Amino acid sequence: MMKQNNTIELRNKIIKNLNTVIPRITLKANINLKHFDLIKNKKNICVLIKDISDKKYFAKIFLDNQNTTEVLWLKKAHKYKLPVPKLIYLDNSQKEIPFKYEILEFITGNNTLYELSQEHQYIIARHIGYELKNLHKISVNGFGIMNEEGKWTKKTWVDTLKDYMRLEKNQKIVDKLITKKEVETINEQTIHNKKINIKKPKLIHGDVCPNNFIYSPKYKNQVVFIDPGRIIGGDPMFDLAYAKIPQETTFYNGLKTGYELKIQLTKKELYRIDKLKIVCLLSATIGYYNDNKDYKKFLIPLKKILTTIT
């Protein structure tokens, strides 16, 4: 709790002193600052920067100093020419400010997919699915995310899923929302299920939802990937399972169509998607409950799935 309070205090101090902080970090990055705007973000401090030629950049200050995962993900994806923002400058020294930070190219576009017509949603999601398939071709050396030492946090996919579901860390919440029988069923279908325990991890996004893509006509397939999730090394089917958890199906259907443009998903892959959807629904339920959000939109479909499993 003390560490969290200290982080909040430092965050507030940095925000209060942005007029000093932003000129310092842009100078380090050889950017001739003209103007900046703070962007609302609960997790990190995000700032839109404009230089004297009106070129825009996106600065992200990591309050938890856990930027290793995002940096690796960006570099890997950029190396294989996938649509991600270019990393302009990275400073992990914590000398200029007490947090690690990065400066990215600014992507002109929008990420308000749900404001579009269903037909347009489907078209954009199809583009996302096509690029997601390319992302999943990239092999990585471990599961989960990368720690400060540059090592993967998990040795197996099952260990990754255990950590992601957060059952033990949130035992009181689980006991309140889910019966013991349902927990047993969840475990049987997921972490005790050998059919979903893959051995060769691939680079994944980990948080495939409409808000984590920017739709920009200037790019070949109109989409740019941003903000990877809590897992970037694992089973590619996890990304499709995550995209499937909202009850509105237009996004998933479009994404799946684009993903299968060249090769259709196998029965084994479809099976893993269904089982990993249970993992995603449970994690989302716990996360939304902790954040005082509408967790029932995930809990209800989760329980519905569990009742159909004999």
Residue frames relative to the residue before (quaternion, step in Angstrom):
aa qw qx qy qz dx dy dz
M 1.0000 0.0000 0.0000 0.0000 0.00 0.00 0.00
M 0.6386 0.5338 -0.3224 0.4508 3.57 1.05 -0.86
K 0.6438 0.5247 -0.3149 0.4594 3.57 1.02 -0.88
Q 0.6445 0.5209 -0.3135 0.4636 3.56 1.01 -0.86
N 0.6501 0.5148 -0.3126 0.4633 3.59 0.97 -0.86
N 0.6415 0.5254 -0.3174 0.4601 3.58 1.02 -0.85
T 0.6364 0.5290 -0.3182 0.4625 3.57 1.05 -0.84
I 0.6463 0.5187 -0.3090 0.4666 3.58 0.96 -0.88
E 0.6513 0.5170 -0.3097 0.4611 3.56 0.98 -0.87
L 0.6652 0.4941 -0.2961 0.4750 3.58 0.97 -0.89
R 0.6125 0.5498 -0.3376 0.4567 3.57 1.04 -0.82
N 0.6867 0.4861 -0.2806 0.4620 3.56 0.82 -1.02
K 0.6377 0.5310 -0.3191 0.4579 3.55 1.06 -0.79
I 0.6606 0.4994 -0.3056 0.4700 3.59 0.97 -0.86
I 0.6462 0.5145 -0.3183 0.4651 3.58 0.94 -0.89
K 0.6499 0.5232 -0.3075 0.4576 3.56 0.99 -0.85
N 0.7773 0.3254 -0.1502 0.5171 3.56 1.11 -0.76
L 0.2178 0.8135 -0.5136 0.1645 3.60 1.14 0.57
N 0.5972 0.5833 -0.3613 0.4155 3.59 1.09 -0.63
T 0.6879 0.4089 -0.2659 0.5376 3.56 1.26 -0.39
V 0.6677 0.5420 -0.2956 0.4160 3.57 0.96 -0.96
I 0.7020 0.4906 -0.2883 0.4283 3.61 0.73 -1.03
P 0.6448 0.4903 -0.3503 0.4702 3.68 0.87 -0.68
R 0.6373 0.5359 -0.3334 0.4420 3.60 1.04 -0.71
I 0.7379 0.4174 -0.2596 0.4626 3.59 0.77 -0.96
T 0.6305 0.5099 -0.3492 0.4697 3.62 1.09 -0.53
L 0.5968 0.5523 -0.3554 0.4609 3.58 1.11 -0.62
K 0.6379 0.5263 -0.3124 0.4674 3.57 1.01 -0.85
A 0.7264 0.4252 -0.2240 0.4912 3.56 1.09 -0.77
N 0.4441 -0.7158 0.4285 0.3269 3.60 1.34 0.15
I 0.4351 0.6498 -0.4869 0.3890 3.54 1.01 0.92
N 0.3103 -0.7539 0.5530 0.1720 3.58 -0.76 1.06
L 0.2611 -0.8346 0.4711 0.1152 3.52 0.04 1.38
K 0.1425 -0.7663 0.6226 0.0698 3.51 -1.10 0.91
H 0.7948 -0.1191 0.1491 0.5760 3.56 0.89 -0.99
F 0.0283 -0.7906 0.6098 0.0474 3.60 -1.22 0.42
D 0.1436 -0.7685 0.6183 0.0808 3.55 -1.29 0.51
L 0.4068 -0.6914 0.5434 0.2472 3.57 -0.99 0.85
I 0.2009 -0.7645 0.6038 0.1031 3.57 -0.95 0.96
K 0.4916 -0.6739 0.4614 0.3021 3.59 -0.84 0.93
N 0.2257 0.7389 -0.6071 0.1856 3.54 -0.89 1.02
K 0.3803 -0.7622 0.4799 0.2102 3.58 -0.59 1.15
K 0.7104 0.4948 -0.2697 0.4216 3.56 0.95 -0.88
N 0.8101 0.0601 0.0097 0.5832 3.57 0.89 -0.97
I 0.4857 -0.6032 0.5182 0.3629 3.55 -1.33 -0.03
C 0.0450 -0.8141 0.5783 -0.0272 3.57 -0.56 1.17
V 0.0523 -0.8169 0.5731 -0.0374 3.55 -0.85 1.02
L 0.2887 -0.7203 0.6066 0.1727 3.56 -1.02 0.89
I 0.1146 -0.8148 0.5683 0.0065 3.57 -0.68 1.17
K 0.0854 -0.7732 0.6261 0.0537 3.57 -1.09 0.75
D 0.2866 -0.7681 0.5460 0.1724 3.59 -0.85 0.96
I 0.7415 -0.4446 0.2639 0.4276 3.60 -1.29 0.11
S 0.6702 0.4511 -0.3037 0.5050 3.59 1.24 -0.28
D 0.5097 -0.6756 0.3687 0.3844 3.56 1.43 0.19
K 0.3908 0.6786 -0.5100 0.3558 3.58 1.19 0.50
K 0.2962 -0.7934 0.5150 0.1327 3.55 -0.91 0.96
Y 0.0920 -0.7646 0.6370 0.0349 3.53 -1.25 0.69
F 0.2830 -0.7371 0.5896 0.1702 3.54 -1.30 0.40
A 0.1132 -0.8042 0.5824 0.0357 3.59 -0.59 1.16
K 0.0709 -0.7908 0.6078 0.0168 3.54 -0.98 0.89
I 0.1477 -0.7745 0.6130 0.0502 3.55 -0.76 1.14
F 0.2759 -0.8072 0.5065 0.1255 3.57 -0.53 1.22
L 0.3215 -0.7888 0.4964 0.1672 3.57 -0.37 1.24
D 0.7178 0.3923 -0.2510 0.5176 3.60 1.13 -0.55
N 0.4016 -0.7471 0.4356 0.3015 3.57 1.39 0.02
Q 0.5110 0.6392 -0.4158 0.3966 3.60 1.25 0.42
N 0.2263 0.8053 -0.5161 0.1843 3.56 0.52 1.17
T 0.4058 0.7470 -0.4540 0.2666 3.59 1.30 -0.14
T 0.6613 0.5253 -0.3003 0.4434 3.56 0.93 -0.95
E 0.6933 0.4762 -0.2898 0.4567 3.58 0.79 -0.98
V 0.6440 0.5278 -0.3249 0.4486 3.59 0.96 -0.83
L 0.6468 0.5045 -0.3169 0.4762 3.60 0.94 -0.88
W 0.6569 0.5259 -0.3023 0.4478 3.56 0.90 -0.96
L 0.6652 0.5031 -0.2969 0.4650 3.58 0.91 -0.92
K 0.6851 0.4928 -0.2897 0.4515 3.58 0.88 -0.97
K 0.6413 0.5223 -0.3176 0.4638 3.58 0.99 -0.85
A 0.6953 0.4777 -0.2763 0.4606 3.56 0.80 -1.04
H 0.6579 0.5079 -0.3111 0.4609 3.59 0.97 -0.85
K 0.6068 0.5698 -0.3434 0.4349 3.59 1.04 -0.78
Y 0.7492 0.3643 -0.1966 0.5171 3.56 1.03 -0.82
K 0.5176 -0.7045 0.3698 0.3147 3.55 1.31 0.56
L 0.3458 0.7175 -0.5211 0.3066 3.55 1.01 0.85
P 0.5715 -0.6399 0.3928 0.3312 3.60 -1.09 0.63
V 0.2951 0.7096 -0.5819 0.2662 3.57 -0.08 1.37
P 0.5979 -0.5581 0.4095 0.4042 3.62 -1.13 0.42
K 0.4615 -0.6717 0.5059 0.2826 3.57 -1.06 0.74
L 0.3811 -0.7079 0.5484 0.2300 3.57 -0.96 0.92
I 0.2393 -0.8100 0.5262 0.0990 3.57 -0.44 1.26
Y 0.8007 -0.0845 0.1105 0.5827 3.58 0.88 -0.95
L 0.0725 -0.7850 0.6153 0.0059 3.54 -1.08 0.84
D 0.0138 0.7933 -0.6079 0.0306 3.58 -0.91 0.95
N 0.0527 -0.8147 0.5772 -0.0173 3.56 -0.47 1.25
S 0.4376 0.7444 -0.4261 0.2699 3.58 1.29 0.06
Q 0.2195 -0.7993 0.5145 0.2196 3.58 1.19 -0.68
K 0.4081 0.7072 -0.4730 0.3311 3.56 1.13 0.67
E 0.6814 0.4745 -0.2858 0.4784 3.57 0.94 -0.88
I 0.7626 -0.0234 0.0517 0.6443 3.54 1.05 -0.91
P 0.5871 -0.6308 0.3737 0.3432 3.64 -1.11 0.50
F 0.6815 0.4191 -0.2955 0.5221 3.59 1.20 0.41
K 0.5130 -0.5945 0.5127 0.3471 3.54 -1.27 0.42
Y 0.0076 -0.8111 0.5848 -0.0043 3.57 -1.08 0.65
E 0.1587 -0.7646 0.6176 0.0937 3.52 -1.32 0.41
I 0.2003 -0.7436 0.6217 0.1429 3.53 -1.25 0.48
L 0.1263 -0.8094 0.5734 0.0091 3.56 -0.74 1.14
E 0.5662 -0.5262 0.4743 0.4213 3.54 -1.26 0.26
F 0.4088 -0.6996 0.5292 0.2518 3.56 -1.09 0.70
I 0.2495 -0.7733 0.5701 0.1215 3.56 -0.85 1.02
T 0.2891 -0.7565 0.5643 0.1602 3.56 -0.64 1.14
G 0.4634 0.6413 -0.4962 0.3574 3.57 -0.70 1.07
N 0.3640 -0.7108 0.5344 0.2770 3.57 -1.16 -0.53
N 0.2292 -0.7653 0.5837 0.1451 3.56 -1.26 0.42
T 0.4290 0.6834 -0.4635 0.3662 3.53 1.04 0.89
L 0.0585 -0.8570 0.5120 0.0053 3.55 0.71 1.14
Y 0.6801 0.5213 -0.3058 0.4150 3.58 0.91 -0.88
E 0.6083 0.5453 -0.3588 0.4515 3.60 1.25 -0.20
L 0.6012 0.5639 -0.3474 0.4472 3.57 1.30 -0.22
S 0.6167 -0.5108 0.4239 0.4232 3.57 -1.27 0.22
Q 0.6362 -0.5414 0.3796 0.3976 3.58 -1.17 0.47
E 0.6173 0.5460 -0.3451 0.4492 3.57 1.05 -0.71
H 0.6808 0.4721 -0.2810 0.4845 3.59 0.95 -0.91
Q 0.5880 0.5643 -0.3539 0.4589 3.60 1.09 -0.74
Y 0.6683 0.5171 -0.2918 0.4482 3.54 0.89 -1.00
I 0.6593 0.5160 -0.3069 0.4526 3.59 0.92 -0.91
I 0.6727 0.4846 -0.2943 0.4754 3.59 0.90 -0.94
A 0.6507 0.5172 -0.3149 0.4583 3.60 0.94 -0.88
R 0.6097 0.5494 -0.3440 0.4561 3.58 1.10 -0.65
H 0.6309 0.5134 -0.3185 0.4868 3.58 1.04 -0.77
I 0.6329 0.5306 -0.3246 0.4610 3.58 1.00 -0.85
G 0.6568 0.5271 -0.3034 0.4457 3.57 0.92 -0.92
Y 0.6438 0.5276 -0.3206 0.4521 3.56 0.99 -0.83
E 0.6986 0.4528 -0.2674 0.4852 3.58 0.92 -0.91
L 0.5961 0.5700 -0.3554 0.4398 3.57 1.12 -0.64
K 0.6101 0.5535 -0.3352 0.4572 3.56 1.07 -0.78
N 0.6581 0.5004 -0.3005 0.4756 3.59 1.02 -0.80
L 0.6117 0.5464 -0.3396 0.4604 3.58 1.05 -0.74
H 0.6973 0.5048 -0.2586 0.4383 3.56 0.96 -0.92
K 0.5535 0.5941 -0.4024 0.4228 3.58 1.25 -0.01
I 0.6096 0.5836 -0.3379 0.4166 3.58 1.27 -0.39
S 0.2850 -0.7681 0.5533 0.1506 3.58 -0.69 1.10
V 0.1123 -0.7639 0.6310 0.0752 3.56 -1.20 0.64
N 0.5528 -0.6705 0.4132 0.2723 3.56 -1.26 0.39
G 0.8158 0.1534 -0.0889 0.5505 3.60 1.19 0.08
F 0.5138 -0.6478 0.4871 0.2813 3.51 -1.39 0.05
G 0.7496 0.4001 -0.2967 0.4358 3.54 -1.27 0.48
I 0.6368 -0.4623 0.3909 0.4774 3.55 -0.74 -1.13
M 0.4904 -0.6335 0.4904 0.3432 3.58 -1.27 -0.10
N 0.3667 -0.7353 0.5279 0.2150 3.58 -1.01 0.85
E 0.7678 -0.3797 0.2590 0.4463 3.55 -1.33 -0.05
E 0.6786 0.4794 -0.2826 0.4793 3.59 1.16 -0.60
G 0.5331 -0.6483 0.3966 0.3717 3.57 1.27 0.03
K 0.5484 0.5959 -0.4046 0.4248 3.59 1.21 0.46
W 0.5254 -0.6235 0.4756 0.3302 3.54 -1.14 0.67
T 0.4891 -0.7260 0.4165 0.2453 3.54 -0.93 0.98
K 0.7964 0.2451 -0.1239 0.5388 3.61 1.10 -0.55
K 0.4274 -0.7175 0.5002 0.2288 3.55 -1.12 0.76
T 0.7993 0.1625 -0.0733 0.5739 3.58 1.13 -0.63
W 0.6223 -0.5398 0.4163 0.3847 3.54 -1.29 0.34
V 0.6171 0.5493 -0.3411 0.4484 3.59 1.04 -0.75
D 0.6434 0.5117 -0.3224 0.4693 3.60 0.95 -0.83
T 0.6230 0.5453 -0.3255 0.4566 3.56 1.07 -0.78
L 0.6822 0.4889 -0.2822 0.4647 3.56 0.90 -0.96
K 0.6001 0.5604 -0.3524 0.4491 3.60 1.05 -0.75
D 0.6908 0.4758 -0.2695 0.4731 3.53 0.87 -1.01
Y 0.6578 0.5308 -0.3081 0.4366 3.57 0.98 -0.84
M 0.6793 0.5002 -0.2948 0.4489 3.60 0.96 -0.80
R 0.2341 -0.8381 0.4699 0.1483 3.60 1.24 -0.46
L 0.2079 0.8158 -0.5164 0.1570 3.58 1.06 0.66
E 0.7275 0.4385 -0.2525 0.4634 3.58 0.75 -1.05
K 0.6639 0.5174 -0.3116 0.4410 3.59 1.00 -0.78
N 0.7781 0.2693 -0.1300 0.5524 3.57 1.17 -0.57
Q 0.0724 0.8633 -0.4960 0.0594 3.55 1.05 0.84
K 0.6592 0.5202 -0.3176 0.4404 3.61 0.91 -0.86
I 0.6552 0.4981 -0.3049 0.4793 3.57 1.01 -0.82
V 0.6420 0.5292 -0.3128 0.4581 3.56 0.96 -0.91
D 0.6584 0.5124 -0.3057 0.4589 3.59 0.93 -0.92
K 0.6686 0.5115 -0.2946 0.4523 3.58 1.08 -0.69
L 0.7836 0.3785 -0.1661 0.4639 3.56 0.98 -0.89
I 0.8037 0.2266 -0.0686 0.5460 3.56 1.11 -0.75
T 0.4451 -0.6935 0.4954 0.2749 3.58 -0.94 0.83
K 0.6503 -0.5135 0.3877 0.4039 3.57 -1.27 0.36
K 0.6219 0.5424 -0.3304 0.4581 3.56 1.07 -0.77
E 0.6597 0.5050 -0.3034 0.4666 3.57 0.99 -0.85
V 0.6200 0.5299 -0.3355 0.4715 3.59 1.07 -0.75
E 0.6330 0.5280 -0.3217 0.4658 3.59 1.00 -0.84
T 0.6555 0.5099 -0.3049 0.4663 3.56 0.97 -0.87
I 0.6246 0.5384 -0.3289 0.4603 3.57 0.99 -0.87
N 0.6831 0.4913 -0.2863 0.4583 3.58 0.84 -0.97
E 0.6442 0.5292 -0.3138 0.4544 3.57 1.00 -0.86
Q 0.7212 0.4558 -0.2376 0.4644 3.56 0.98 -0.89
T 0.7745 0.3390 -0.1671 0.5073 3.59 1.17 -0.49
I 0.8478 0.2082 -0.1262 0.4712 3.61 -0.14 -1.24
H 0.7044 0.4024 -0.2729 0.5171 3.63 1.20 -0.32
N 0.5590 0.6107 -0.3602 0.4299 3.53 1.35 0.12
K 0.3279 -0.7881 0.4922 0.1705 3.59 -0.26 1.28
K 0.6002 0.6057 -0.3557 0.3827 3.58 1.14 -0.57
I 0.7391 0.3767 -0.2415 0.5035 3.62 1.16 -0.37
N 0.5395 0.6328 -0.3972 0.3883 3.59 1.28 0.03
I 0.1119 -0.8302 0.5452 0.0334 3.58 0.19 1.29
K 0.3821 -0.7450 0.5114 0.1938 3.56 -1.21 0.56
K 0.7594 0.3372 -0.1775 0.5273 3.61 1.13 -0.63
P 0.2260 -0.8230 0.5075 0.1184 3.60 -0.17 1.25
K 0.1905 -0.7513 0.6230 0.1056 3.53 -1.22 0.65
L 0.5712 -0.5541 0.4603 0.3935 3.56 -1.28 0.25
I 0.0111 -0.7956 0.6052 -0.0245 3.56 -0.79 1.04
H 0.5686 -0.5967 0.4385 0.3583 3.57 -1.28 0.21
G 0.2767 -0.8230 0.4545 0.1990 3.55 0.98 -0.88
D 0.7906 0.1425 -0.0894 0.5888 3.60 1.23 -0.19
V 0.1131 0.8465 -0.5075 0.1147 3.54 0.80 1.09
C 0.3144 0.6935 -0.5866 0.2758 3.53 -0.16 1.37
P 0.6991 -0.5133 0.2856 0.4078 3.63 -1.11 0.54
N 0.6609 0.5396 -0.3181 0.4134 3.61 1.04 -0.68
N 0.6990 0.4734 -0.2712 0.4624 3.59 1.21 -0.30
F 0.6446 0.4065 -0.3397 0.5512 3.51 1.17 0.72
I 0.2425 -0.7459 0.5990 0.1615 3.56 -1.06 0.72
Y 0.2702 -0.7720 0.5606 0.1294 3.55 -0.86 1.01
S 0.1200 0.8192 -0.5368 0.1625 3.54 -0.29 1.30
P 0.4206 -0.7420 0.4650 0.2373 3.63 -0.53 1.15
K 0.5916 0.6068 -0.3704 0.3803 3.63 1.14 -0.50
Y 0.6749 0.4715 -0.2940 0.4855 3.59 1.24 -0.40
K 0.6979 -0.5266 0.3015 0.3804 3.53 -1.16 0.77
N 0.8131 0.1826 -0.0906 0.5453 3.58 0.78 -0.97
Q 0.5743 -0.6795 0.3240 0.3216 3.54 1.27 0.61
V 0.7313 0.3809 -0.2422 0.5114 3.62 1.20 0.08
V 0.1092 -0.7568 0.6411 0.0653 3.54 -1.23 0.64
F 0.3736 -0.7324 0.5296 0.2084 3.58 -0.88 0.97
I 0.0341 0.7769 -0.6284 0.0177 3.59 -1.04 0.81
D 0.8641 0.2372 -0.1167 0.4283 3.56 -1.41 0.11
P 0.0641 -0.8036 0.5917 0.0084 3.62 0.25 1.21
G 0.5125 -0.7028 0.4283 0.2448 3.56 -1.21 0.57
R 0.7864 -0.3506 0.2632 0.4351 3.54 -1.29 -0.49
I 0.7294 0.2435 -0.1991 0.6075 3.59 1.32 -0.01
I 0.0069 0.8019 -0.5971 -0.0178 3.61 -0.87 0.87
G 0.7175 0.3325 -0.2463 0.5604 3.58 1.28 -0.04
G 0.4774 0.6767 -0.4460 0.3395 3.60 -0.49 1.12
D 0.7617 -0.3318 0.2872 0.4768 3.52 -1.22 -0.65
P 0.4763 -0.6830 0.4727 0.2884 3.64 -0.72 0.99
M 0.6063 0.5788 -0.3581 0.4114 3.59 1.11 -0.62
F 0.5060 0.6371 -0.4195 0.4025 3.57 1.27 -0.30
D 0.6463 0.5266 -0.3218 0.4487 3.59 0.98 -0.84
L 0.6727 0.4775 -0.3043 0.4762 3.58 0.97 -0.79
A 0.6175 0.5370 -0.3363 0.4661 3.57 1.09 -0.70
Y 0.6483 0.5166 -0.3157 0.4617 3.57 0.96 -0.86
A 0.6616 0.5091 -0.3016 0.4605 3.57 1.00 -0.84
K 0.6690 0.5324 -0.2812 0.4358 3.56 1.22 -0.52
I 0.5709 0.6592 -0.3840 0.3034 3.62 1.15 -0.37
P 0.5855 0.5336 -0.4198 0.4430 3.69 1.02 -0.39
Q 0.5198 -0.6517 0.4482 0.3229 3.59 -1.05 0.68
E 0.6087 0.5097 -0.3532 0.4949 3.61 1.20 -0.45
T 0.2641 -0.8516 0.4435 0.0916 3.59 -0.52 1.19
T 0.4387 0.7231 -0.4577 0.2742 3.63 1.21 -0.20
F 0.6565 0.5216 -0.3136 0.4457 3.59 0.90 -0.95
Y 0.6950 0.4712 -0.2876 0.4606 3.60 0.79 -0.98
N 0.6592 0.5205 -0.3237 0.4357 3.59 0.87 -0.88
G 0.6612 0.4933 -0.3023 0.4776 3.56 1.00 -0.83
L 0.6481 0.5298 -0.3066 0.4531 3.55 0.97 -0.92
K 0.6653 0.5041 -0.2969 0.4638 3.58 0.92 -0.93
T 0.6281 0.5366 -0.3363 0.4522 3.60 1.01 -0.78
G 0.6780 0.4798 -0.2855 0.4782 3.58 0.93 -0.90
Y 0.6314 0.5489 -0.3198 0.4447 3.56 1.05 -0.79
E 0.7494 0.3892 -0.1904 0.5007 3.55 1.06 -0.86
L 0.2870 0.8077 -0.4853 0.1723 3.59 1.26 0.24
K 0.7756 0.2981 -0.1572 0.5337 3.60 1.02 -0.82
I 0.8016 0.0486 0.0097 0.5959 3.59 0.95 -0.91
Q 0.4035 -0.7206 0.5108 0.2388 3.57 -0.84 0.97
L 0.5678 -0.5772 0.4658 0.3571 3.54 -1.22 0.55
T 0.4309 -0.6938 0.5142 0.2618 3.58 -1.06 0.76
K 0.6667 -0.4787 0.3743 0.4316 3.57 -1.28 0.20
K 0.6382 0.5289 -0.3260 0.4548 3.58 1.04 -0.78
E 0.6564 0.5026 -0.3081 0.4708 3.59 1.01 -0.78
L 0.6441 0.5093 -0.3160 0.4752 3.58 0.99 -0.81
Y 0.6097 0.5459 -0.3347 0.4671 3.57 1.10 -0.73
R 0.6779 0.4878 -0.2955 0.4639 3.58 0.89 -0.93
I 0.5971 0.5586 -0.3633 0.4466 3.59 1.04 -0.70
D 0.6740 0.5048 -0.2973 0.4500 3.58 0.86 -0.95
K 0.6883 0.4665 -0.2870 0.4756 3.60 0.95 -0.81
L 0.6732 0.4867 -0.2955 0.4718 3.58 1.00 -0.79
K 0.5358 0.5997 -0.4043 0.4357 3.58 1.21 -0.36
I 0.5980 0.5538 -0.3513 0.4608 3.60 1.10 -0.68
V 0.6351 0.5325 -0.3096 0.4662 3.57 1.00 -0.91
C 0.6963 0.4889 -0.2694 0.4512 3.56 0.85 -1.02
L 0.6515 0.5146 -0.3114 0.4624 3.58 0.99 -0.83
L 0.6551 0.5072 -0.3138 0.4639 3.58 0.96 -0.84
S 0.6700 0.4978 -0.3004 0.4616 3.57 0.86 -0.93
A 0.6564 0.5067 -0.3061 0.4677 3.58 0.99 -0.85
T 0.6122 0.5505 -0.3405 0.4541 3.59 1.05 -0.77
I 0.6953 0.4672 -0.2731 0.4730 3.58 0.82 -1.00
G 0.6587 0.5233 -0.3070 0.4451 3.57 0.95 -0.88
Y 0.6828 0.4709 -0.2806 0.4830 3.57 0.93 -0.90
Y 0.6136 0.5372 -0.3526 0.4588 3.59 1.05 -0.69
N 0.6665 0.5040 -0.2971 0.4620 3.59 0.92 -0.91
D 0.7279 0.4140 -0.2302 0.4958 3.59 1.09 -0.70
N 0.4469 -0.7129 0.4331 0.3232 3.59 1.31 0.20
K 0.4318 0.6658 -0.4827 0.3704 3.56 1.00 0.89
D 0.6898 -0.4799 0.3500 0.4139 3.57 -1.33 0.02
Y 0.0948 -0.8455 0.5252 0.0176 3.58 0.29 1.29
K 0.5685 0.6365 -0.3779 0.3590 3.59 1.17 -0.51
K 0.5854 0.5827 -0.3852 0.4116 3.60 1.14 -0.46
F 0.6901 0.3888 -0.2707 0.5471 3.58 1.31 -0.22
L 0.6397 0.5479 -0.3273 0.4284 3.57 1.03 -0.77
I 0.6538 0.5352 -0.3216 0.4274 3.60 0.91 -0.87
P 0.7011 0.4251 -0.2961 0.4900 3.66 0.78 -0.86
L 0.5814 0.5680 -0.3767 0.4442 3.60 1.13 -0.56
K 0.6906 0.4692 -0.2800 0.4739 3.56 0.83 -0.97
K 0.6100 0.5543 -0.3488 0.4460 3.57 1.08 -0.68
I 0.6411 0.5100 -0.3174 0.4777 3.58 1.03 -0.83
L 0.6706 0.5211 -0.3006 0.4340 3.58 0.88 -0.98
T 0.6558 0.5195 -0.3257 0.4403 3.60 1.02 -0.71
T 0.6644 0.5044 -0.3036 0.4604 3.60 1.18 -0.48
I 0.6178 0.5353 -0.3421 0.4634 3.58 1.30 -0.23
T 0.1763 -0.8058 0.5588 0.0860 3.58 -0.67 1.07
